[in-house]
Amino acid sequence: MDSLTQIVLGAAVGEAVLGRRVGNKAMLYGAIAGTIPDLDVLSKHFVDTVTATEMHRGFSHSIFFSVLFAPVFGWMISKVERRSRATAKDWSWLMFWGLITHPLLDAFTTWGTQLFWPFDIRLAFQSIFVIDPLYTLPFLVCLVLAMFHKRTSAKRRKLNDLGLKISSIYLLLTLVLKAASFYQFDRNLKEQGIDYREMNTRPSPFNTLLWSANIDVGDAYLIADYSFFDTQGIQFKRYPKNRDLLGNLQKNDKLKRLTEISEGWYTIQKKDDRLYFNDLRFGLMSLNPDEERFAFSYLLSPKNGDVKVKEIPRDRGDAKKLLSALWKRIWGN
């Protein structure tokens, strides 16, 4: 999830664990704990694109990391907060829950987390977008209101608990909505006589009313969207896999690793004699069926028997257009 959401979650968890004893400092250190796992993004400044992508939401988002570093951070805080009523053990407990709830929340997103690192298992329920106001804003309001009450206040505790409960219930609701959208995609595929091997569904940006699906039909993928306000059938757009365009590059180590990162959901695209690797898991940058620009795309540049991989930056202008189109699409076709 986005940084603000993780800060809010970490602060609320910190309050739940140690708020009665140390007041707003529990929220402060909980927020810090909720931010720490995402520091893995700094790796992009030291390693190549593929390695940095592999590292994201890896070790720092694991149970192992939380167990290993919670006592370290707890001890450090106890040295800073010498006059606090909390012990090093108390701070360690707060840090553990602040660290571990971060990847647990991320597990509901499309990217997922390697919660069980070093085992190569990426947990991704794909039921919530990385930024979802319906999850974050009620949570944030409850947290801010709680801050203005004394640490011993029962109302403070109730407000914080309310934020945790509302956000948790919403997360569970996203799983129900995901199942309902899957049913609609599957029903429409059957009605149109389309056989498929596998289907992957996910919510569109900033909401859980409009859903997208990637459908594997063998030599191509079908991509479609569905809103719970739709009154017409689902239309599926075909995107050839074009794996043959890779040629000998299919044996390249970086390409194999990119394939694993994308979990096999990718197409190869050729433009102006350049090859692009499109990760389908995060969808397109436009709802226009005639455009084929994906949210995560990598330029492949073969050189001296190897290949250089460069992530294509996303244009803010495209994002604004997409948001406008999404808002209209949410309300039905």
N, C-alpha and C positions, 0 to 999 in steps of 0.2 A: 504494500500500500504506500501512498504518498507520505512524505515526512511529517506533515501536520497530523495526519491520522495516527501515525505511530507515536508521535509525541503525546497526543491526547490519551491514547490507550495506555502508554507507559505511565503517564501522570496519574491516571485513574487507578491503575494497578498499585502504584506506589502508595497512593492514599489508602487503598483498601488494606494494604499490608501493614503500614506504619504510620498512617495519618494521625491516629489518636495520640501517639507518643511524640511526634516531632512536627506535626502540623504541615504547613505548605512545603517544607523541605522534603517531605516524602514525595510530593508531586514533582518537585524539581528534579530529584535524583531518579525518580521513576521515568520522567521525560527523557533524561539523559540516557538511561538504560534502553529505552525504546528507540533511541537514535543510533546507538552504537553498532548494531548489526549491519546497517546500511553503509558504514564506512568502507565496506568492501568495494564500493564504486571507485575508490581512489586507485585501485589496481590498474585502471585503464591508462594511468600515467606512467606505468612501469613495465607493462607487458603488452603483447600484441592483442589485437581485437578479439581473436578467437579465445585466447586464454582468459582475458578479462571477462568475456561473456560466460565462460565456464565457471569462473570464480564467483560471479554474482549470485547471491543467495545460496552460497555453498557452505563452507566451514563456519562462517560467522552467523549463519542462520540454523545452526544445528543444536541438538540437545547437548552434544559433547562440549561445544563452545560455552553454552550457558552454565553447565556444571563446572567447567574448568575455570572460567573467569569470574563468575559471581563472587567467590571468596576473595579473589584478588581485588576486585573493585570495592567490595565491602570493606576490606581492610584499609584500602586507601581512603575511603570516605570517613571511616572511624578516626583516622589520623587528622583529617581536616575538621571534622565535627567532634572535637575532643570534649566539648561541654554538653554534648547531646545526651539525652536520656537513653538513646539506642546504643546497643553494643555492636561490635564488628559482625557478630553472628546475625543480628537484626538487619543490618545494612546488606549483608550478603544475601539474606532471604529476599529482601526487596529487589536487589539487583537480579537475582535469579528469575523472579517472576516478570520483571521488566524486560529481561533479555529473551525469555522463552515465549512470551505471548506475542512478540514481534513476528517470529517465523510462523507461529500458529495462525496468525491472521493472514500472513502472506500466502499460506497454503490454500486459501480460498480464491486466490487470483489466478490468472492465466499462466503466469511465469512459474508460480509455485516455489517450493523451497526444498533443499536437501536436508530436511529435518533429521534424517538418520545418517548423515555424513559420519564416517567415510564410506558407507555403503552407497552405491550408485542408484539411489531411489529418489526421484523428484516427486514430491507430493503436491498435486495441483488439482483442486476441485473445480476451478474455473467457473465460479458462480458469482464473482463480484469483480468489477473493474478496479484498477489501482487507485482511482479517485472516484469516490461515490459520496456525494453530499448527503444522501439520505442516511448513510451510516455515520458520517463524521459530525454533521452539524448538531443533531440532538445530543450526541455524546459530548460535544464541546460545550454546549449551553449548560448542561448539567454540571460539568466540571467547573466552569467559571463561576456558576452560582454557589457551588460548594466551597470555593476558595474564600468567600466572604463571610463564612461562618467560623466560629471558634473550633479549634481542633477537637474539643470534647463535645461539641454540639451533635445531638442526635439527628438534626436536620441535615447537617453536613454529610453525615454517613449515608443517610437515605438518598440524598441527591446524587452522590457518587455511585451508590449501588444502582440507582435508577438508570444512570447513563450506561453502566456495564450491562444491565439487563436488556435495555432497549437495543443496544448494539448487538448483543448476542442473539436476541430473538430475530433481528433483521438478517443476520448471517444465516441462521437456520432457514429463514423464509427464502433466501436466495437459492438454496438447494431445491426447495419446492418449485420455485419458478423455473429453475433450470430443467427439472424433470418435465414440467408442463410444456416448455418450449421444445424439448426433445421429442415429445409425443407429437406435437404439431408438425415438426419437420418430417418425422418418420411417416406420419399419416399422408402428408402431401406427396412424399416420394412414392409411396405405394399407389396412391391415386393416379399418379402420372406414369406409372409403370417403370420406375427407375430402380434398378437393383444397385446396391452399394455394399462395399466391404466394411467400411467403418465411418462413424460420424463423430464430430467433435463440436460441441456447442459452447458459446461464451456470451456474456452480456456485452452490449455496445458501451462506449464511453459514457460515464457519469450517470448511468441508470440501470435498472433491472427490468424495464418494460420492453425494451427492444433487444432482441437476441440475434446472434449470427451463428451460422453453421458452416463447417468445412466437411464435405462429404467425399470420401475416396471411392471413385468408380472405376479404378483400374489404371488406365493410362492418363487420367485427368482427375482434377478435383472440381467439385461443384461448390459454389459459395452462394449463400442466400441469407436473407434476414427476415425476421418475423416479429411483429409487434402484437401484444395482447389486445390491441384495439383494431387489428386488421379485420377487414370484411371480405377480402378477396384471397384467392389462393396464393401460395408462395411461388415465386419465380426463381429458378436456379440458373446461375451463370457458370459456364464451363471454362476452366483454366487448365490447359495441357501441362503435364508434368515436365516434359522436355528434358528428361534426364540424359538423353543421348547427346545433348549439346555439350555435356561435360567431357565426353571422350575419355582420355586417360586420366583426367583430373579426378575421376571418381575414386581412384586408388590413392589420391593424395591424403595425407594424414589430416590436414586442416579441414578438408572437405568432409572427411569421415566424422570429425569432431563436430562440425557445423550440423551435419545430419543428425547426430545424436542430440545436440542441443535443441533442434527443431522437432525432435521426436518423430522424424520422417515426414512431417507436414511442410513440404517445401516444393517450390517450382523453380525451374531455371528459365531465365529470360534473356534474350539477346537483343541489344539495341546498339546501333551504330558500331557493330563489331565488338561490343563489350558484353561480357557475361555478368548476369546478376543472379544472386541466390536470394530468393524471397521466402521468408519465414511466414507461413500462413496463419500461425496461431494467434497473431495479433491483428489480423484483418487488413483491409484496404484503407487508404487515406482519403477515399471518396466513395460516395454512394452511387456515383454515376457508373453504370455498367460498362461504358465505353473506355473508362480509365482503368489502368492497371498499375497503380502505385501502391505498394504495400508499406505498412507502418514500419516493419523491420526488413530492410533489404541490404544486401552486401555486394559490393563490386568485387569481382574476382579478376585479378590481374596475374596471369601466368608469367613466370620469369625464371630462367635458368633451371628448369625442371621442378620449380616450386611454385607456389601461388601466394600472392599477397591479398589479404582480405581487408576491405575497408567498409565500415558501416556507412550507409548513405544518411546524411543528416536530414531530419524532418523540418519542413518549412512551416513557420508559424502561420503564414497566410493560408496554407492548405488546411491547417488545424482549425482555423476560424471558419472556413467554408464548410468543413466537415461538421462542426458543431451546429451550424445553422441548418444544414441538411438533416442532421440527426434529430433536432428538435421538431422539424416538420414530420419526419418519418415515424417518430414515436407514436404519433396520434392516429396512425393507421394508413393503409394504402387505398 
